[in-house]
């Protein structure tokens, strides 16, 4: 009888879940599969030949929307990053490392979401920067301190994005630390304002983060940071990281011009200082299926200076499949720096070059 009761209960739960799924307007499985053959001229003093993603991260996710009527919808998004070359999760033990949220979206009042979400430095400002617009992970800014790549997300976050009115939109995000007796520990918040009108787009973003983990060990060309020795296998926890940035882009027929400035204010137990980065580039759509792009950036941080330039060509076989070729060069100067590419490693000297040929598929 007990077994029968459990079976009936299980059937009721299954029917309830099925009914909820049928009520939703849509549930979509989506993702990116990207891989390339790479040559890096200097990683620890040696040339490196490897296979790995370069154009974009490998991701898969589930997202859904339910129409509640009157211009109101329920939305959710669960997104994970994996490594195509070996099938592993990027963050072991974490299923949806890039985002995991649920919320409400209104045509009139905007979008409110709750969960594990990136800051507006990534959501908004990355759309104006070379690594994102050229699709080149090797060209990420040194240390990714300004969060243009989605390596760090806010936990326990409440995020609001306004509707667009007269070309303007804005947003605010607050992440609770969830620490009893200490409201400020691991507390994060972020804001943005953006304008889009015709060919012109402008944006300003800000993020303030307490007890911020910095994974610096494998992709920043510094032997030390404000008195803290590097690399450290467990990374470094900054007491505070404050980011702000400005971005602009302008579309001239088949040419897109883009530029940003970001500043990252890092406070460690051993000292503090700023990382300042200027980024600019141009994307030229030669044909609808062929895009040539060139961009670069300069960053200063704790006695180090990095200049990086990259050129990329993307050929679209279809709306979902692209083949690409990229060349990236970086030169470091200053007493406290060496060259370093994200995804490759730290060089033994001032310069390194990366060449990538790969394929990307959206699904």
C-alpha positions as CSV (number, residue, x, y, z in Angstrom):
1,X,0.0,0.0,0.0
2,X,2.8,2.4,0.9
3,X,4.5,1.6,-2.4
4,X,1.2,2.3,-4.2
5,X,0.9,5.6,-2.4
6,X,4.4,6.7,-3.4
7,X,3.7,5.7,-7.0
8,X,0.5,7.8,-7.1
9,X,2.2,10.7,-5.5
10,X,5.0,10.5,-8.1
11,X,2.5,10.4,-10.9
12,X,0.8,13.5,-9.6
13,X,4.1,15.4,-9.4
14,X,5.0,14.3,-12.9
15,X,1.6,15.5,-14.2
16,X,2.0,18.8,-12.4
17,X,5.5,19.4,-13.9
18,X,4.2,18.5,-17.4
19,X,1.3,20.9,-17.0
20,X,3.7,23.7,-16.0
21,X,5.9,23.0,-19.0
22,X,2.9,23.1,-21.3
23,X,1.8,26.4,-19.9
24,X,5.1,28.1,-20.8
25,X,5.3,29.9,-24.2
26,X,8.7,28.4,-24.8
27,X,11.7,26.6,-23.3
28,X,14.9,26.7,-25.4
29,X,18.1,24.7,-25.2
30,X,20.9,26.9,-26.6
31,X,24.7,27.2,-26.7
32,X,28.0,27.7,-28.4
33,X,30.6,25.1,-29.5
34,X,33.9,26.8,-30.4
35,X,37.3,25.4,-30.9
36,X,40.6,26.3,-32.6
37,X,44.2,25.2,-33.2
38,X,46.5,27.8,-31.6
39,X,50.1,28.7,-31.7
40,X,51.5,30.9,-28.8
41,X,55.1,32.0,-29.3
42,X,56.0,32.4,-25.6
43,X,54.5,30.7,-22.6
44,X,57.1,30.3,-19.9
45,X,59.8,30.7,-22.4
46,X,58.5,28.0,-24.8
47,X,56.3,27.9,-27.9
48,X,52.9,26.4,-27.2
49,X,50.7,24.5,-29.7
50,X,47.2,23.8,-28.3
51,X,43.6,23.2,-29.2
52,X,41.0,25.2,-27.4
53,X,38.3,27.8,-27.7
54,X,39.4,31.3,-28.9
55,X,36.5,33.1,-30.6
56,X,34.0,32.7,-27.7
57,X,33.5,30.5,-24.6
58,X,31.8,27.1,-25.0
59,X,28.4,27.3,-23.3
60,X,25.1,25.6,-23.1
61,X,22.0,26.8,-21.4
62,X,18.2,26.6,-20.9
63,X,16.0,29.6,-21.1
64,X,12.3,30.0,-21.0
65,X,9.5,32.5,-21.1
66,X,5.8,32.3,-20.1
67,X,3.3,34.9,-21.4
68,X,1.3,36.0,-18.4
69,X,-0.8,38.5,-20.5
70,X,-1.0,42.2,-20.5
71,X,2.7,42.5,-21.7
72,X,4.0,40.6,-18.7
73,X,6.2,37.5,-18.9
74,X,8.0,35.1,-16.6
75,X,11.6,34.5,-17.7
76,X,14.4,32.3,-16.6
77,X,18.0,31.5,-17.9
78,X,20.4,28.8,-16.7
79,X,23.8,29.0,-18.4
80,X,27.0,26.8,-18.0
81,X,30.4,27.1,-19.5
82,X,32.2,23.9,-20.5
83,X,35.5,22.9,-22.2
84,X,34.8,21.4,-25.6
85,X,38.3,20.0,-26.0
86,X,38.0,17.7,-22.9
87,X,34.3,17.8,-22.0
88,X,34.8,19.1,-18.5
89,X,32.9,21.9,-16.8
90,X,34.9,25.1,-16.6
91,X,34.1,25.4,-12.9
92,X,34.1,21.9,-11.3
93,X,31.2,21.2,-9.1
94,X,29.1,24.2,-10.4
95,X,26.4,23.5,-12.9
96,X,25.4,27.0,-14.0
97,X,28.4,29.1,-13.4
98,X,27.7,32.0,-15.9
99,X,24.1,32.8,-14.9
100,X,21.1,31.3,-13.1
101,X,18.1,33.5,-12.6
102,X,14.3,33.8,-12.7
103,X,12.2,36.9,-13.0
104,X,9.5,39.0,-14.5
105,X,9.7,41.1,-17.7
106,X,7.2,43.8,-18.6
107,X,6.9,45.8,-21.8
108,X,5.9,48.8,-19.7
109,X,7.9,48.5,-16.5
110,X,11.2,46.7,-17.5
111,X,12.8,43.5,-16.3
112,X,13.4,42.3,-12.7
113,X,15.5,39.1,-12.2
114,X,16.8,37.3,-9.1
115,X,19.7,34.8,-8.8
116,X,23.3,34.4,-9.9
117,X,24.0,37.1,-12.5
118,X,27.0,39.1,-14.0
119,X,27.5,42.8,-13.3
120,X,26.7,45.5,-15.9
121,X,30.4,45.8,-16.7
122,X,29.9,42.6,-18.6
123,X,26.2,42.9,-19.6
124,X,26.6,46.4,-21.1
125,X,30.2,47.6,-21.5
126,X,31.6,44.4,-23.1
127,X,29.6,45.2,-26.2
128,X,31.9,48.1,-27.0
129,X,35.2,46.4,-26.5
130,X,37.8,44.6,-28.7
131,X,37.8,41.2,-27.1
132,X,34.0,40.9,-27.4
133,X,33.5,42.6,-30.8
134,X,36.3,40.7,-32.4
135,X,35.6,37.5,-30.6
136,X,39.1,36.9,-29.2
137,X,39.7,35.4,-25.8
138,X,43.5,35.9,-26.1
139,X,42.8,39.7,-26.3
140,X,41.0,40.0,-23.0
141,X,42.3,42.9,-20.9
142,X,45.1,42.0,-18.5
143,X,43.7,40.1,-15.5
144,X,40.1,40.7,-16.7
145,X,39.8,43.1,-13.7
146,X,37.2,45.2,-15.5
147,X,35.0,42.1,-16.0
148,X,34.6,42.3,-19.8
149,X,34.6,38.5,-19.7
150,X,32.0,36.7,-17.7
151,X,34.4,35.1,-15.2
152,X,32.8,36.6,-12.1
153,X,29.1,36.9,-11.2
154,X,27.1,38.3,-8.3
155,X,25.5,35.7,-6.1
156,X,22.1,36.4,-4.4
157,X,21.6,39.3,-6.8
158,X,18.5,41.3,-7.5
159,X,18.7,43.1,-10.9
160,X,16.4,45.6,-12.6
161,X,16.7,46.9,-16.2
162,X,14.4,49.7,-17.3
163,X,12.5,49.7,-20.7
164,X,14.1,51.9,-23.4
165,X,12.5,55.4,-23.6
166,X,13.8,57.9,-26.1
167,X,16.8,55.7,-26.7
168,X,17.8,55.7,-23.0
169,X,17.8,52.7,-20.7
170,X,19.3,52.1,-17.2
171,X,19.6,49.5,-14.6
172,X,20.6,48.7,-11.0
173,X,21.8,45.4,-9.4
174,X,22.3,44.6,-5.7
175,X,23.8,41.3,-4.4
176,X,23.4,40.3,-0.8
177,X,26.3,38.8,1.1
178,X,24.1,36.5,3.0
179,X,26.5,36.6,6.0
180,X,24.8,36.8,9.5
181,X,25.8,39.9,11.4
182,X,27.9,41.4,8.6
183,X,25.7,43.0,5.9
184,X,28.8,44.3,4.0
185,X,30.7,41.1,3.6
186,X,30.6,39.8,0.0
187,X,28.1,42.5,-0.9
188,X,28.1,43.8,-4.5
189,X,26.2,46.4,-6.5
190,X,26.2,47.7,-10.0
191,X,24.6,50.4,-12.2
192,X,24.4,51.4,-15.9
193,X,22.9,54.0,-18.2
194,X,22.9,53.6,-22.0
195,X,21.8,55.5,-25.0
196,X,21.1,54.1,-28.5
197,X,20.0,56.4,-31.3
198,X,20.5,55.6,-34.9
199,X,24.1,54.8,-35.6
200,X,25.3,56.1,-32.2
201,X,25.5,54.1,-28.9
202,X,26.9,55.3,-25.6
203,X,27.1,53.7,-22.2
204,X,28.4,54.2,-18.6
205,X,28.8,51.4,-16.1
206,X,29.8,51.1,-12.4
207,X,30.3,48.1,-10.1
208,X,31.3,48.0,-6.4
209,X,32.4,44.6,-5.0
210,X,33.4,43.6,-1.5
211,X,35.7,40.5,-0.7
212,X,36.2,39.9,-4.5
213,X,38.1,36.8,-5.5
214,X,40.7,37.6,-8.2
215,X,41.9,34.6,-10.2
216,X,45.2,36.1,-11.2
217,X,47.6,33.1,-11.1
218,X,47.5,32.1,-14.8
219,X,46.7,35.2,-16.8
220,X,48.3,38.4,-15.5
221,X,51.9,39.2,-16.3
222,X,52.9,40.5,-12.8
223,X,55.3,38.9,-10.2
224,X,53.5,40.9,-7.5
225,X,50.4,43.1,-7.1
226,X,50.5,45.9,-4.6
227,X,52.9,44.0,-2.3
228,X,51.2,40.6,-2.7
229,X,53.4,38.0,-4.4
230,X,52.1,36.2,-7.6
231,X,51.2,33.7,-8.8
232,X,49.1,32.2,-6.0
233,X,47.4,28.9,-6.7
234,X,44.3,29.9,-4.7
235,X,44.0,33.3,-6.2
236,X,43.8,36.6,-4.3
237,X,40.8,38.0,-2.4
238,X,40.6,41.8,-2.8
239,X,38.9,43.7,0.1
240,X,37.3,45.8,-2.5
241,X,37.1,46.1,-6.3
242,X,35.5,49.2,-7.8
243,X,35.0,49.3,-11.6
244,X,33.7,52.0,-13.8
245,X,33.8,52.5,-17.5
246,X,32.6,54.5,-20.6
247,X,31.9,53.1,-24.0
248,X,30.9,54.4,-27.4
249,X,30.3,53.0,-30.8
250,X,29.2,54.4,-34.2
251,X,28.0,52.5,-37.3
252,X,29.1,53.9,-40.6
253,X,27.3,51.7,-43.2
254,X,29.4,48.5,-43.1
255,X,32.0,49.8,-40.7
256,X,31.6,49.8,-36.9
257,X,33.9,52.0,-34.8
258,X,34.1,51.3,-31.0
259,X,36.1,52.5,-28.0
260,X,36.1,52.3,-24.2
261,X,37.9,53.5,-21.1
262,X,37.8,51.5,-17.8
263,X,39.3,51.9,-14.4
264,X,39.6,49.2,-11.8
265,X,40.3,50.3,-8.2
266,X,41.8,47.3,-6.4
267,X,42.2,47.2,-2.6
268,X,44.3,44.4,-1.1
269,X,45.5,43.8,2.4
270,X,49.0,44.8,1.2
271,X,48.1,47.9,-0.8
272,X,45.8,49.5,-3.4
273,X,45.9,51.1,-6.9
274,X,44.2,51.4,-10.3
275,X,44.2,49.5,-13.5
276,X,43.4,51.9,-16.4
277,X,42.6,50.6,-19.8
278,X,41.9,52.3,-23.1
279,X,40.4,50.0,-25.8
280,X,39.5,50.9,-29.5
281,X,38.9,49.1,-32.8
282,X,37.0,48.8,-36.0
283,X,34.9,46.0,-37.6
284,X,34.5,46.1,-41.4
285,X,31.8,43.9,-42.9
286,X,33.4,43.3,-46.4
287,X,30.5,41.2,-47.4
288,X,27.5,40.0,-45.5
289,X,29.3,36.7,-44.8
290,X,32.9,38.1,-44.3
291,X,34.0,40.4,-41.5
292,X,37.5,41.8,-41.0
293,X,38.3,43.5,-37.6
294,X,41.2,45.1,-35.9
295,X,41.5,46.4,-32.4
296,X,43.7,46.9,-29.4
297,X,44.2,48.2,-26.0
298,X,46.7,49.7,-23.5
299,X,46.6,48.9,-19.8
300,X,48.6,50.3,-16.9
301,X,48.7,48.5,-13.5
302,X,51.2,48.6,-10.6
303,X,54.3,49.4,-12.7
304,X,53.2,47.3,-15.6
305,X,52.1,48.4,-19.0
306,X,50.6,46.1,-21.7
307,X,49.9,47.0,-25.3
308,X,47.9,44.4,-27.3
309,X,46.7,44.5,-30.9
310,X,44.7,41.8,-32.7
311,X,43.3,41.3,-36.2
312,X,40.6,38.8,-37.0
313,X,38.7,37.6,-40.0
314,X,35.4,35.7,-39.7
315,X,33.7,34.0,-42.5
316,X,30.1,32.9,-42.0
317,X,29.1,29.7,-43.7
318,X,25.6,30.3,-42.2
319,X,23.9,32.3,-39.5
320,X,25.1,29.6,-37.0
321,X,28.5,28.5,-38.3
322,X,31.6,30.6,-38.6
323,X,35.2,29.9,-39.4
324,X,37.8,32.4,-38.2
325,X,41.5,33.3,-38.3
326,X,43.1,35.6,-35.7
327,X,46.6,37.0,-34.9
328,X,47.2,38.7,-31.6
329,X,50.4,40.4,-30.4
330,X,51.2,41.8,-26.9
331,X,54.2,43.7,-25.6
332,X,54.8,44.5,-21.9
333,X,56.9,47.2,-20.5
334,X,57.7,48.5,-17.0
335,X,59.8,47.0,-14.2
336,X,57.0,44.8,-12.9
337,X,55.5,43.1,-16.0
338,X,55.8,40.4,-18.6
339,X,53.5,39.5,-21.4
340,X,50.5,37.2,-20.8
341,X,47.5,36.0,-22.7
342,X,44.3,34.8,-21.0
343,X,43.8,31.1,-21.8
344,X,47.5,30.6,-22.6
345,X,49.7,31.6,-19.7
346,X,52.4,34.0,-18.7
347,X,55.4,34.6,-21.0
348,X,59.0,34.6,-19.9
349,X,59.7,38.0,-21.4
350,X,58.2,41.2,-22.8
351,X,56.4,39.9,-25.9
352,X,54.2,37.1,-27.1
353,X,52.2,36.3,-30.3
354,X,49.2,34.1,-30.7
355,X,47.8,32.7,-34.0
356,X,44.4,30.9,-34.0
357,X,42.4,29.1,-36.7
358,X,39.0,27.8,-35.6
359,X,35.3,27.1,-36.0
360,X,32.3,28.3,-34.0
361,X,28.8,26.9,-34.1
362,X,25.7,28.3,-32.4
363,X,22.8,26.0,-31.5
